[in-house]
Amino acid sequence: MTRSREPRFAAAIARFDAANAQDPSFDIVDGARRPKALVYADRMTAMLARFVADPSEALELSARCQHIERWKIPRIEYPMTRAGYQAWRARLRDFHADRATAMLREAGYEDATIDRVRGLIRKERMKADPEAQALEDVVALVFLESYLAEFVTTHGAFDEPKLTDILQKTGRKMSARGRAAALSDLALPPAIEPVIRRALADPLA
């Protein structure tokens, strides 16, 4: 990727990663203890490379900073209701976009690229904008491959109807190509793979 050698791109990625390296929570990856936010950013970049053959600079930047410093606004600050969840997500979208804006400006980016990254992070015009949809697909693919099994474990006993509902909602946000990639290209958790396949094969059921 020639873009990785451009000074401002490298500077922006370095700023994103330095911020995410401050995450107080950790994952164990290949035996090493790493900040969760940094692991997520790595997974987003890797999945984008698998899913999009030649992503734009704005799309690469957006994938890398998708959840930047997310731990600073914990879910517990909002009511544990659907309305509380939606309010939390709305605040996060603005927070991530604002943090990315500041770092991109420090790295030397012009307003046009910054505005484009902001729009992608905030999922503006998702179904009408191919790059915004691609980013949403990458988010879903990373969740399915790397976080779904942990999500099921964290939320207690396996509940197939509830899991199916969550997966169908995820599938409805994805494009047909994204769902196809999930069913053909991902290393899905074996214990729940049949449920995933049924739900994504017909997310409108």
Helices and strands as residue ranges (DSSP letters): G 2-5, H 7-20, E 26-29, E 32-35, H 36-51, H 57-64, G 70-72, G 75-77, H 82-107, H 111-121, H 130-142, I 143-147, H 148-154, H 160-173, H 176-185, G 190-192, H 193-201
